[in-house]
Amino acid sequence: MIKTINSQIENIKVKKKKTTPKRLIIISIVTLLIGAIFLTPYYHTIYMDGGTEEWRAIGYVVIKWQHRFDDVSPYNFTKVYVFPFSFLSVDALSKMEAGK
């Protein structure tokens, strides 16, 4: 009985899906479109706190911090915040940078 089961298992062939060039092209185009949607900036603004600039996309936020009215000391640097933090406001990101 075991020999018959083993012989039956050996006779089963697994069908592999063939990736045709048309299918690869469609997958590539869809991947590029999704990447373009997530990576293309849609919003740019300059704040009046000393010149802080913000560029927003769905997948990231780039903020060039320039505070002149900071109580401790002015700081100038650029930072990129990726996906989960890209939905936070500039005030929330500023508090996160200050450690509050």
Contacts in CASP RR format, 6 or more apart in sequence:
PFRMAT RR
TARGET T0000
AUTHOR 0000-0000-0000
METHOD contacts of the structure
MODEL  1
MIKTINSQIENIKVKKKKTTPKRLIIISIVTLLIGAIFLTPYYHTIYMDG
GTEEWRAIGYVVIKWQHRFDDVSPYNFTKVYVFPFSFLSVDALSKMEAGK
37 58 0 8 1.000
38 57 0 8 1.000
38 58 0 8 1.000
38 59 0 8 1.000
39 57 0 8 1.000
39 59 0 8 1.000
39 60 0 8 1.000
40 57 0 8 1.000
41 55 0 8 1.000
41 56 0 8 1.000
41 57 0 8 1.000
41 62 0 8 1.000
42 56 0 8 1.000
42 57 0 8 1.000
42 58 0 8 1.000
43 54 0 8 1.000
43 55 0 8 1.000
43 56 0 8 1.000
44 53 0 8 1.000
44 54 0 8 1.000
44 55 0 8 1.000
44 56 0 8 1.000
45 53 0 8 1.000
45 54 0 8 1.000
46 52 0 8 1.000
46 53 0 8 1.000
46 54 0 8 1.000
47 53 0 8 1.000
47 54 0 8 1.000
47 90 0 8 1.000
49 66 0 8 1.000
49 67 0 8 1.000
49 68 0 8 1.000
49 69 0 8 1.000
50 66 0 8 1.000
50 67 0 8 1.000
50 68 0 8 1.000
50 69 0 8 1.000
51 66 0 8 1.000
51 68 0 8 1.000
52 63 0 8 1.000
52 64 0 8 1.000
52 65 0 8 1.000
52 66 0 8 1.000
52 67 0 8 1.000
52 90 0 8 1.000
53 63 0 8 1.000
53 64 0 8 1.000
53 66 0 8 1.000
54 61 0 8 1.000
54 62 0 8 1.000
54 63 0 8 1.000
54 64 0 8 1.000
54 90 0 8 1.000
55 61 0 8 1.000
55 62 0 8 1.000
55 63 0 8 1.000
56 86 0 8 1.000
57 86 0 8 1.000
58 86 0 8 1.000
59 82 0 8 1.000
59 83 0 8 1.000
59 86 0 8 1.000
60 80 0 8 1.000
60 81 0 8 1.000
60 82 0 8 1.000
60 83 0 8 1.000
60 86 0 8 1.000
61 80 0 8 1.000
61 81 0 8 1.000
61 85 0 8 1.000
61 86 0 8 1.000
61 88 0 8 1.000
61 93 0 8 1.000
62 78 0 8 1.000
62 79 0 8 1.000
62 80 0 8 1.000
62 81 0 8 1.000
63 78 0 8 1.000
63 79 0 8 1.000
63 81 0 8 1.000
63 90 0 8 1.000
63 93 0 8 1.000
64 76 0 8 1.000
64 77 0 8 1.000
64 78 0 8 1.000
65 75 0 8 1.000
65 76 0 8 1.000
65 77 0 8 1.000
65 78 0 8 1.000
65 79 0 8 1.000
65 94 0 8 1.000
65 97 0 8 1.000
66 74 0 8 1.000
66 76 0 8 1.000
67 74 0 8 1.000
67 75 0 8 1.000
68 74 0 8 1.000
79 97 0 8 1.000
81 88 0 8 1.000
81 93 0 8 1.000
85 93 0 8 1.000
85 96 0 8 1.000
88 96 0 8 1.000
END
